[in-house]
Amino acid sequence: MSKEPDSQVGSSPPSTESSGEPSPGEDFTPPPVSSSDTAEQIIQKLREENRQLTDQLLRKQADIENVKKRLTREKEEFQKLSLSQTIQALLPILDGFELALKSEATGEDYRRGVEIIYLQFLGTLQRMGLESIESVGKPFDPNLHEAIAAVETDEYPDQQVVDELQRGYFFKQRLLRPARVRVAKRASAGDDSDAQPE
């Protein structure tokens, strides 16, 4: 009588397919070790690998330092070039002042000469990105104005700028300096003391 085949008890579990992703530590490749290598030979191979890794790390650190030094040097050179271009743009204004000091003109002619230098200087700064803040007749804005004094008046609406003591400026659309102004303040009713007829 034929025997029934034995059930596969204790057989090894079915193998799982690899997911294709490296397992932890899989990216580390140990040095090749032969079955005939002695412990001393294995240690020597590990020391050699450690030396190579150390050399690679030192080279990477040196490369990073070189890049930092190069970027710092390029930044300094750019700043020097930018400053040189700014000074070069201002030299004609300096020439104008020298001519004004040597001039024998007086009165209106002298004032006109100084005005020309002023307009030349202002135009140079505007080309660099300077923009003045229009303040007089505008509502007081604490983001753009610095109130120096309040002026009681009925000629201007309350909190309107009536006078500019020092002009404010933007530089490349950023506030460079707020304008120093005087601001209108509506006179209180209690201050009106009309003379009574006798």
N, CA, C and O of each residue as an XYZ file, in Angstrom:
792
protein
N       0.856     -1.182      0.000
C       0.000      0.000      0.000
C       0.882      1.218      0.000
O       1.821      1.344      0.787
N       0.545      2.130     -0.926
C       1.440      3.297     -1.048
C       1.216      4.241      0.098
O       0.101      4.437      0.582
N       2.326      4.821      0.514
C       2.284      5.784      1.618
C       1.901      7.169      1.105
O       2.254      7.568     -0.005
N       1.156      7.897      1.965
C       0.849      9.300      1.645
C       2.119     10.115      1.808
O       2.898      9.851      2.724
N       2.350     11.096      0.947
C       3.564     11.923      1.107
C       3.497     12.707      2.397
O       2.461     13.245      2.788
N       4.673     12.747      3.053
C       4.750     13.486      4.327
C       4.471     14.957      4.096
O       4.891     15.537      3.094
N       3.743     15.563      5.055
C       3.494     17.013      4.986
C       4.787     17.752      5.229
O       5.621     17.320      6.026
N       4.953     18.854      4.549
C       6.221     19.587      4.632
C       6.257     20.409      5.904
O       6.209     21.639      5.881
N       6.343     19.694      7.011
C       6.428     20.358      8.305
C       7.873     20.716      8.560
O       8.767     19.896      8.349
N       8.113     21.956      9.022
C       9.471     22.380      9.352
C      10.254     22.846      8.156
O      11.433     23.182      8.275
N       9.604     22.872      6.976
C      10.334     23.350      5.803
C      10.548     24.843      5.913
O       9.834     25.535      6.639
N      11.521     25.324      5.197
C      11.865     26.753      5.283
C      10.740     27.573      4.691
O      10.130     27.165      3.703
N      10.447     28.751      5.294
C       9.364     29.622      4.802
C       9.712     30.149      3.429
O      10.885     30.270      3.075
N       8.685     30.461      2.658
C       8.941     30.976      1.304
C       9.736     32.268      1.358
O       9.539     33.107      2.237
N      10.633     32.405      0.402
C      11.498     33.588      0.378
C      10.690     34.784     -0.090
O       9.857     34.674     -0.990
N      10.954     35.965      0.549
C      10.284     37.214      0.177
C      11.104     37.896     -0.886
O      12.334     37.878     -0.856
N      10.383     38.517     -1.858
C      11.089     39.205     -2.916
C      11.678     40.511     -2.397
O      11.107     41.167     -1.525
N      12.795     40.863     -2.935
C      13.462     42.103     -2.526
C      12.658     43.294     -3.010
O      12.153     43.288     -4.133
N      12.531     44.346     -2.149
C      11.791     45.563     -2.513
C      12.591     46.481     -3.406
O      12.058     47.454     -3.938
N      13.870     46.182     -3.575
C      14.689     47.028     -4.429
C      15.349     48.175     -3.687
O      16.214     48.842     -4.255
N      14.967     48.435     -2.411
C      15.573     49.508     -1.629
C      16.683     48.940     -0.759
O      16.540     47.855     -0.196
N      17.772     49.656     -0.649
C      18.893     49.160      0.167
C      18.518     49.124      1.633
O      17.883     50.046      2.147
N      18.904     48.079      2.286
C      18.654     47.975      3.715
C      19.691     48.789      4.466
O      20.735     49.130      3.910
N      19.411     49.105      5.739
C      20.375     49.900      6.512
C      21.749     49.247      6.501
O      21.908     48.055      6.764
N      22.726     50.074      6.187
C      24.091     49.576      6.166
C      24.498     48.975      4.844
O      25.651     48.581      4.668
N      23.540     48.896      3.884
C      23.859     48.256      2.616
C      24.802     49.113      1.779
O      25.551     48.603      0.946
N      24.751     50.481      2.023
C      25.623     51.347      1.250
C      27.065     51.300      1.730
O      27.949     51.877      1.096
N      27.308     50.625      2.834
C      28.672     50.485      3.331
C      29.276     49.204      2.771
O      28.718     48.118      2.927
N      30.416     49.349      2.122
C      31.089     48.194      1.528
C      32.342     47.882      2.341
O      33.328     48.615      2.267
N      32.312     46.812      3.107
C      33.482     46.482      3.919
C      34.620     46.028      3.018
O      34.387     45.581      1.895
N      35.819     46.138      3.494
C      36.952     45.687      2.694
C      36.862     44.187      2.457
O      36.414     43.435      3.323
N      37.293     43.760      1.271
C      37.233     42.325      0.979
C      38.099     41.522      1.945
O      39.263     41.843      2.185
N      37.512     40.497      2.475
C      38.210     39.653      3.446
C      38.218     38.228      2.927
O      37.168     37.652      2.644
N      39.359     37.690      2.811
C      39.491     36.303      2.374
C      39.461     35.379      3.580
O      39.835     35.752      4.692
N      39.006     34.172      3.324
C      38.951     33.197      4.423
C      40.328     32.869      4.946
O      40.482     32.354      6.054
N      41.334     33.171      4.137
C      42.696     32.856      4.570
C      43.354     34.015      5.291
O      44.468     33.877      5.797
N      42.640     35.230      5.350
C      43.235     36.384      6.028
C      43.285     36.151      7.533
O      42.360     35.622      8.148
N      44.387     36.563      8.076
C      44.519     36.475      9.532
C      43.897     37.712     10.162
O      43.563     38.665      9.458
N      43.741     37.706     11.464
C      43.174     38.841     12.167
C      44.016     40.093     11.959
O      43.488     41.197     11.828
N      45.324     39.907     11.930
C      46.220     41.038     11.739
C      46.041     41.652     10.347
O      46.098     42.873     10.195
N      45.825     40.813      9.338
C      45.616     41.302      7.984
C      44.291     42.059      7.868
O      44.206     43.075      7.178
N      43.264     41.558      8.546
C      41.969     42.237      8.536
C      42.080     43.615      9.172
O      41.547     44.598      8.657
N      42.787     43.670     10.307
C      42.970     44.966     10.986
C      43.730     45.927     10.095
O      43.409     47.115     10.043
N      44.732     45.426      9.395
C      45.527     46.275      8.502
C      44.665     46.842      7.376
O      44.812     48.007      7.009
N      43.762     46.017      6.825
C      42.877     46.478      5.760
C      41.912     47.549      6.280
O      41.644     48.537      5.597
N      41.399     47.343      7.482
C      40.500     48.334      8.067
C      41.227     49.653      8.335
O      40.669     50.732      8.136
N      42.464     49.553      8.784
C      43.246     50.773      9.009
C      43.480     51.528      7.698
O      43.404     52.756      7.666
N      43.759     50.806      6.637
C      43.987     51.431      5.342
C      42.720     52.129      4.838
O      42.780     53.236      4.303
N      41.568     51.461      5.018
C      40.313     52.094      4.605
C      40.041     53.341      5.437
O      39.577     54.350      4.906
N      40.324     53.282      6.726
C      40.126     54.436      7.601
C      41.014     55.606      7.165
O      40.593     56.763      7.198
N      42.241     55.292      6.757
C      43.153     56.341      6.299
C      42.629     56.996      5.028
O      42.698     58.216      4.877
N      42.104     56.182      4.113
C      41.579     56.720      2.867
C      40.360     57.615      3.116
O      40.228     58.679      2.512
N      39.471     57.170      4.014
C      38.298     57.970      4.329
C      38.693     59.288      4.993
O      38.101     60.332      4.718
N      39.691     59.233      5.862
C      40.177     60.446      6.521
C      40.755     61.418      5.508
O      40.508     62.621      5.589
N      41.529     60.904      4.548
C      42.100     61.758      3.508
C      40.997     62.413      2.678
O      41.084     63.596      2.352
N      39.953     61.640      2.336
C      38.847     62.197      1.561
C      38.140     63.315      2.339
O      37.790     64.350      1.770
N      37.933     63.094      3.650
C      37.275     64.098      4.473
C      38.103     65.375      4.540
O      37.559     66.474      4.442
N      39.408     65.237      4.705
C      40.275     66.408      4.780
C      40.272     67.186      3.463
O      40.288     68.417      3.462
N      40.251     66.464      2.352
C      40.215     67.140      1.052
C      38.895     67.902      0.865
O      38.877     69.017      0.344
N      37.792     67.277      1.301
C      36.495     67.952      1.191
C      36.481     69.224      2.050
O      35.985     70.262      1.613
N      37.016     69.143      3.248
C      37.066     70.309      4.127
C      37.924     71.414      3.512
O      37.579     72.593      3.592
N      39.038     71.025      2.902
C      39.907     72.011      2.253
C      39.192     72.667      1.076
O      39.334     73.870      0.858
N      38.423     71.883      0.314
C      37.669     72.440     -0.810
C      36.642     73.457     -0.325
O      36.461     74.509     -0.939
N      35.970     73.137      0.781
C      34.962     74.053      1.327
C      35.614     75.361      1.772
O      35.078     76.438      1.514
N      36.752     75.275      2.429
C      37.465     76.471      2.883
C      37.902     77.318      1.695
O      37.838     78.547      1.745
N      38.345     76.664      0.631
C      38.769     77.407     -0.559
C      37.596     78.137     -1.204
O      37.734     79.267     -1.674
N      36.431     77.470     -1.221
C      35.241     78.116     -1.787
C      34.842     79.323     -0.946
O      34.491     80.369     -1.492
N      34.894     79.187      0.385
C      34.556     80.311      1.267
C      35.498     81.485      1.040
O      35.056     82.632      0.973
N      36.800     81.206      0.921
C      37.775     82.277      0.703
C      37.539     82.954     -0.645
O      37.660     84.173     -0.761
N      37.204     82.162     -1.662
C      36.976     82.736     -2.985
C      35.741     83.633     -2.988
O      35.755     84.713     -3.580
N      34.657     83.180     -2.316
C      33.447     83.988     -2.249
C      33.684     85.288     -1.482
O      33.178     86.342     -1.869
N      34.455     85.212     -0.394
C      34.773     86.410      0.376
C      35.595     87.382     -0.460
O      35.354     88.589     -0.434
N      36.561     86.858     -1.198
C      37.400     87.713     -2.041
C      36.580     88.367     -3.154
O      36.760     89.549     -3.446
N      35.680     87.599     -3.772
C      34.842     88.159     -4.832
C      33.893     89.225     -4.283
O      33.628     90.226     -4.947
N      33.382     89.006     -3.068
C      32.496     89.998     -2.458
C      33.240     91.299     -2.189
O      32.716     92.383     -2.447
N      34.465     91.191     -1.668
C      35.261     92.383     -1.399
C      35.592     93.127     -2.687
O      35.549     94.357     -2.721
N      35.922     92.390     -3.748
C      36.236     93.023     -5.026
C      35.014     93.723     -5.605
O      35.132     94.802     -6.187
N      33.831     93.108     -5.447
C      32.607     93.733     -5.942
C      32.311     95.021     -5.181
O      31.907     96.019     -5.778
N      32.515     94.999     -3.849
C      32.272     96.196     -3.054
C      33.231     97.316     -3.443
O      32.839     98.480     -3.517
N      34.498     96.955     -3.691
C      35.475     97.965     -4.107
C      35.093     98.559     -5.458
O      35.184     99.771     -5.657
N      34.667     97.706     -6.383
C      34.272     98.182     -7.704
C      33.053     99.092     -7.607
O      33.001    100.133     -8.262
N      32.068     98.702     -6.791
C      30.868     99.507     -6.631
C      31.197    100.867     -6.025
O      30.685    101.895     -6.469
N      32.062    100.862     -5.002
C      32.455    102.123     -4.369
C      33.245    102.984     -5.339
O      33.074    104.203     -5.367
N      34.104    102.367     -6.132
C      34.885    103.108     -7.120
C      33.979    103.769     -8.150
O      34.214    104.912     -8.539
N      32.941    103.057     -8.595
C      32.011    103.632     -9.569
C      31.224    104.794     -8.963
O      30.940    105.782     -9.640
N      30.872    104.664     -7.672
C      30.147    105.749     -6.998
C      31.006    107.003     -6.912
O      30.544    108.102     -7.220
N      32.263    106.836     -6.490
C      33.167    107.982     -6.376
C      33.404    108.617     -7.745
O      33.456    109.841     -7.872
N      33.548    107.770     -8.766
C      33.761    108.291    -10.113
C      32.577    109.132    -10.571
O      32.759    110.143    -11.249
N      31.355    108.719    -10.203
C      30.166    109.476    -10.579
C      30.087    110.812     -9.843
O      29.469    111.756    -10.335
N      30.718    110.896     -8.652
C      30.669    112.127     -7.861
C      31.782    113.106     -8.208
O      31.720    114.266     -7.800
N      32.787    112.677     -8.943
C      33.915    113.549     -9.264
C      33.506    114.808    -10.027
O      34.049    115.875     -9.741
N      32.567    114.738    -10.993
C      32.162    115.977    -11.663
C      31.570    117.014    -10.704
O      31.735    118.215    -10.919
N      30.881    116.561     -9.646
C      30.352    117.505     -8.662
C      31.489    118.166     -7.908
O      31.444    119.365     -7.631
N      32.513    117.383     -7.572
C      33.688    117.942     -6.911
C      34.362    118.978     -7.801
O      34.792    120.031     -7.329
N      34.451    118.669     -9.103
C      35.021    119.637    -10.048
C      34.207    120.925    -10.072
O      34.763    122.021    -10.155
N      32.876    120.783     -9.996
C      32.018    121.963    -10.006
C      32.236    122.852     -8.796
O      32.249    124.077     -8.916
N      32.406    122.243     -7.631
C      32.666    123.028     -6.430
C      34.016    123.741     -6.529
O      34.147    124.888     -6.100
N      35.001    123.072     -7.085
C      36.307    123.709     -7.233
C      36.221    124.926     -8.151
O      36.821    125.965     -7.879
N      35.467    124.784     -9.242
C      35.289    125.923    -10.139
C      34.530    127.062     -9.459
O      34.830    128.235     -9.678
N      33.544    126.706     -8.633
C      32.773    127.736     -7.925
C      33.650    128.493     -6.944
O      33.506    129.706     -6.789
N      34.550    127.794     -6.283
C      35.438    128.453     -5.327
C      36.430    129.386     -6.028
O      36.841    130.401     -5.465
N      36.809    129.036     -7.254
C      37.756    129.870     -8.002
C      37.062    131.022     -8.719
O      37.708    131.974     -9.157
N      35.737    130.926     -8.835
C      35.016    131.939     -9.595
C      34.966    133.267     -8.841
O      34.940    133.302     -7.611
N      34.952    134.349     -9.604
C      34.842    135.687     -9.017
C      33.410    136.212     -9.124
O      33.146    137.376     -8.822
N      32.514    135.373     -9.544
C      31.117    135.796     -9.686
C      30.509    136.068     -8.316
O      30.904    135.465     -7.318
N      29.561    136.968     -8.280
C      28.862    137.316     -7.039
C      27.371    137.430     -7.323
O      26.931    137.425     -8.473
N      26.615    137.531     -6.249
C      25.189    137.779     -6.377
C      24.454    136.664     -7.094
O      24.665    135.487     -6.802
N      23.589    137.030     -8.034
C      22.725    136.086     -8.723
C      23.522    135.093     -9.558
O      23.141    133.926     -9.652
N      24.619    135.534    -10.168
C      25.435    134.624    -10.970
C      26.030    133.512    -10.107
O      26.057    132.346    -10.499
N      26.504    133.904     -8.923
C      27.098    132.897     -8.022
C      26.029    131.911     -7.538
O      26.266    130.705     -7.471
N      24.860    132.441     -7.207
C      23.775    131.577     -6.745
C      23.371    130.608     -7.847
O      23.106    129.434     -7.585
N      23.327    131.102     -9.074
C      22.963    130.233    -10.194
C      24.005    129.138    -10.399
O      23.653    128.003    -10.721
N      25.269    129.463    -10.218
C      26.323    128.460    -10.344
C      26.196    127.362     -9.295
O      26.354    126.180     -9.601
N      25.906    127.762     -8.045
C      25.721    126.783     -6.977
C      24.489    125.925     -7.248
O      24.491    124.728     -6.964
N      23.439    126.533     -7.797
C      22.226    125.787     -8.125
C      22.508    124.724     -9.193
O      21.969    123.619     -9.131
N      23.347    125.059    -10.162
C      23.702    124.091    -11.206
C      24.432    122.896    -10.589
O      24.174    121.748    -10.951
N      25.340    123.174     -9.661
C      26.073    122.080     -8.996
C      25.108    121.217     -8.189
O      25.210    119.990     -8.179
N      24.165    121.882     -7.511
C      23.170    121.139     -6.721
C      22.342    120.211     -7.609
O      22.138    119.046     -7.271
N      21.873    120.718     -8.725
C      21.063    119.900     -9.631
C      21.885    118.758    -10.221
O      21.365    117.662    -10.429
N      23.143    119.005    -10.486
C      24.027    117.947    -10.991
C      24.209    116.857     -9.945
O      24.169    115.667    -10.260
N      24.407    117.269     -8.708
C      24.579    116.315     -7.611
C      23.302    115.517     -7.392
O      23.348    114.296     -7.236
N      22.159    116.204     -7.381
C      20.882    115.527     -7.181
C      20.613    114.526     -8.300
O      20.153    113.414     -8.041
N      20.897    114.913     -9.538
C      20.684    114.003    -10.658
C      21.546    112.755    -10.558
O      21.100    111.658    -10.895
N      22.787    112.920    -10.094
C      23.672    111.760     -9.921
C      23.115    110.810     -8.875
O      23.100    109.597     -9.085
N      22.657    111.346     -7.751
C      22.105    110.504     -6.689
C      20.811    109.820     -7.138
O      20.558    108.670     -6.780
N      20.002    110.524     -7.915
C      18.760    109.926     -8.404
C      19.042    108.771     -9.351
O      18.328    107.769     -9.335
N      20.069    108.899    -10.170
C      20.436    107.790    -11.060
C      20.927    106.586    -10.274
O      20.834    105.455    -10.750
N      21.448    106.816     -9.077
C      21.897    105.717     -8.221
C      20.739    105.050     -7.483
O      20.898    103.963     -6.928
N      19.562    105.708     -7.475
C      18.402    105.104     -6.817
C      17.786    105.949     -5.729
O      16.877    105.491     -5.037
N      18.267    107.200     -5.557
C      17.717    108.075     -4.521
C      16.417    108.707     -4.999
O      16.295    109.101     -6.159
N      15.447    108.797     -4.090
C      14.145    109.387     -4.412
C      13.665    110.171     -3.201
O      13.634    109.644     -2.089
N      13.291    111.429     -3.414
C      12.862    112.281     -2.304
C      11.415    111.996     -1.927
O      10.620    111.537     -2.748
N      11.092    112.276     -0.673
C       9.735    112.082     -0.156
C       9.005    113.415     -0.221
O       9.465    114.407      0.344
N       7.877    113.438     -0.904
C       7.046    114.641     -0.951
C       6.225    114.711      0.334
O       5.448    113.806      0.639
N       6.409    115.800      1.085
C       5.802    115.861      2.418
C       4.807    116.997      2.584
O       3.714    116.783      3.108
N       5.160    118.196      2.150
C       4.321    119.377      2.396
C       2.962    119.200      1.727
O       2.873    118.869      0.544
N       1.903    119.429      2.511
C       0.549    119.278      1.997
C       0.028    117.853      2.052
O      -1.122    117.605      1.691
N       0.850    116.917      2.494
C       0.437    115.521      2.594
C       0.021    115.198      4.035
O       0.504    115.838      4.969
N      -0.864    114.219      4.226
C      -1.202    113.793      5.595
C       0.040    113.243      6.306
O       0.888    112.595      5.693
N       0.126    113.512      7.595
C       1.266    113.035      8.367
C       1.264    111.506      8.403
O       0.248    110.884      8.716
N       2.402    110.915      8.081
C       2.564    109.458      8.067
C       3.765    109.116      8.951
O       4.900    109.422      8.587
N       3.532    108.489     10.100
C       4.663    108.185     10.999
C       5.692    107.248     10.379
O       6.815    107.152     10.872
N       5.324    106.558      9.307
C       6.289    105.685      8.637
C       7.251    106.465      7.743
O       8.325    105.978      7.389
N       6.842    107.691      7.382
C       7.671    108.495      6.475
C       8.123    109.812      7.083
O       9.090    110.417      6.620
N       7.422    110.256      8.123
C       7.678    111.578      8.683
C       8.070    111.486     10.159
O       7.648    110.590     10.890
N       8.886    112.443     10.558
C       9.223    112.617     11.974
C       8.721    113.998     12.381
O       9.233    115.016     11.916
N       7.721    114.023     13.245
C       7.116    115.294     13.644
C       8.031    116.011     14.633
O       8.347    115.488     15.702
N       8.450    117.221     14.253
C       9.310    118.035     15.120
C       8.480    118.983     15.969
O       8.824    119.261     17.118
N       7.385    119.481     15.399
C       6.536    120.421     16.130
C       5.127    120.370     15.558
O       4.914    119.948     14.422
N       4.171    120.809     16.368
C       2.778    120.935     15.933
C       2.445    122.419     15.821
O       2.801    123.210     16.696
N       1.770    122.788     14.755
C       1.434    124.183     14.500
C      -0.078    124.338     14.536
O      -0.786    123.715     13.744
N      -0.581    125.169     15.455
C      -2.024    125.418     15.530
C      -2.415    126.361     14.398
O      -1.934    127.491     14.327
N      -3.272    125.899     13.534
C      -3.685    126.684     12.374
C      -5.022    126.189     11.859
O      -5.382    125.024     12.021
N      -5.747    127.106     11.234
C      -6.997    126.750     10.565
C      -6.821    126.717      9.049
O      -7.770    126.430      8.320
N      -5.629    127.006      8.580
C      -5.375    127.052      7.144
C      -5.142    125.672      6.553
O      -5.278    125.486      5.344
N      -4.794    124.708      7.385
C      -4.516    123.344      6.928
C      -5.392    122.367      7.702
O      -5.725    122.623      8.859
N      -5.769    121.256      7.086
C      -6.503    120.213      7.825
C      -5.652    119.664      8.962
O      -4.423    119.724      8.930
N      -6.330    119.134      9.954
C      -5.634    118.572     11.113
C      -4.731    117.406     10.666
O      -5.123    116.591      9.831
N      -3.527    117.345     11.233
C      -2.544    116.288     10.966
C      -2.010    116.320      9.520
O      -1.629    115.292      8.962
N      -1.995    117.508      8.941
C      -1.378    117.656      7.618
C      -0.022    118.342      7.770
O       0.148    119.224      8.611
N       0.933    117.927      6.951
C       2.280    118.501      7.016
C       2.239    119.907      6.435
O       1.822    120.107      5.294
N       2.681    120.891      7.240
C       2.647    122.286      6.794
C       4.034    122.790      6.420
O       4.159    123.775      5.691
N       5.063    122.134      6.905
C       6.415    122.620      6.632
C       7.395    121.454      6.719
O       7.197    120.513      7.488
N       8.446    121.534      5.923
C       9.477    120.487      5.903
C      10.798    121.093      6.356
O      11.339    121.987      5.705
N      11.310    120.599      7.477
C      12.561    121.108      8.019
C      13.770    120.366      7.450
O      14.849    120.939      7.296
N      13.576    119.105      7.148
C      14.658    118.312      6.537
C      14.015    117.253      5.643
O      13.152    116.493      6.082
N      14.444    117.216      4.403
C      13.809    116.312      3.434
C      14.145    114.856      3.743
O      15.247    114.526      4.181
N      13.168    114.009      3.500
C      13.379    112.568      3.649
C      13.611    111.920      2.295
O      13.281    112.485      1.252
N      14.197    110.702      2.331
C      14.562    110.052      1.073
C      14.304    108.552      1.120
O      14.382    107.913      2.169
N      13.994    108.016     -0.059
C      14.021    106.576     -0.306
C      15.301    106.262     -1.075
O      15.802    107.083     -1.843
N      15.815    105.058     -0.852
C      16.917    104.568     -1.682
C      16.539    103.189     -2.188
O      16.423    102.231     -1.423
N      16.347    103.114     -3.512
C      15.912    101.874     -4.148
C      14.647    101.346     -3.473
O      14.551    100.168     -3.128
N      13.669    102.260     -3.291
C      12.339    101.967     -2.764
C      12.356    101.547     -1.300
O      11.375    100.992     -0.805
N      13.454    101.804     -0.606
C      13.511    101.578      0.847
C      13.739    102.916      1.549
O      14.464    103.780      1.055
N      13.106    103.064      2.703
C      13.247    104.317      3.434
C      14.687    104.486      3.892
O      15.225    103.657      4.626
N      15.300    105.578      3.443
C      16.666    105.882      3.846
C      16.690    106.816      5.041
O      17.480    106.640      5.968
N      15.802    107.827      5.009
C      15.711    108.775      6.110
C      14.334    109.400      6.101
O      13.884    109.854      5.049
N      13.633    109.444      7.249
C      12.318    110.092      7.282
C      12.458    111.608      7.180
O      13.496    112.173      7.524
N      11.410    112.247      6.707
C      11.396    113.709      6.627
C      11.048    114.287      7.997
O      10.170    113.782      8.697
N      11.747    115.345      8.359
C      11.466    116.042      9.621
C      10.523    117.194      9.300
O      10.859    118.084      8.519
N       9.337    117.171      9.909
C       8.271    118.084      9.486
C       7.583    118.728     10.685
O       7.728    118.310     11.834
N       6.818    119.780     10.347
C       5.881    120.369     11.302
C       4.479    120.039     10.845
O       4.181    120.079      9.652
N       3.613    119.711     11.797
C       2.294    119.171     11.484
C       1.208    120.127     11.977
O       1.320    120.712     13.055
N       0.159    120.275     11.171
C      -0.950    121.162     11.531
C      -1.765    120.563     12.670
O      -1.991    119.355     12.738
N      -2.193    121.442     13.552
C      -3.056    121.054     14.663
C      -4.202    122.058     14.731
O      -3.989    123.266     14.836
N      -5.404    121.537     14.669
C      -6.571    122.414     14.680
C      -6.643    123.160     16.015
O      -6.565    122.560     17.087
N      -6.793    124.493     15.916
C      -6.869    125.314     17.130
C      -8.130    124.961     17.903
O      -9.205    124.812     17.322
N      -7.991    124.829     19.212
C      -9.134    124.464     20.046
C     -10.082    125.648     20.176
O      -9.663    126.802     20.087
N     -11.372    125.354     20.390
C     -12.386    126.405     20.476
C     -12.168    127.299     21.679
O     -12.535    128.474     21.654
N     -11.575    126.759     22.735
C     -11.367    127.547     23.946
C     -10.350    128.633     23.764
O     -10.285    129.561     24.571
N      -9.528    128.542     22.691
C      -8.505    129.559     22.488
C      -9.045    130.788     21.767
O      -8.374    131.819     21.717
N     -10.290    130.688     21.190
C     -10.864    131.822     20.482
C     -11.499    132.779     21.469
O     -12.573    132.502     22.003
N     -10.849    133.898     21.716
C     -11.370    134.881     22.660
C     -11.633    136.178     21.899
O     -10.772    137.055     21.818
N     -12.860    136.282     21.336
C     -13.215    137.484     20.592
C     -13.423    138.648     21.543
O     -14.003    138.493     22.618
N     -12.950    139.801     21.141
C     -13.096    140.988     21.993
C     -14.568    141.391     22.047
O     -15.244    141.416     21.019
N     -15.076    141.712     23.266
C     -16.454    142.146     23.436
C     -16.547    143.649     23.260
O     -15.704    144.382     23.775
N     -17.566    144.125     22.536
C     -17.701    145.588     22.392
C     -18.051    146.240     23.704
O     -18.737    145.639     24.531
N     -17.579    147.496     23.920
C     -17.862    148.215     25.153
C     -19.285    148.763     25.144
O     -19.706    149.402     26.108
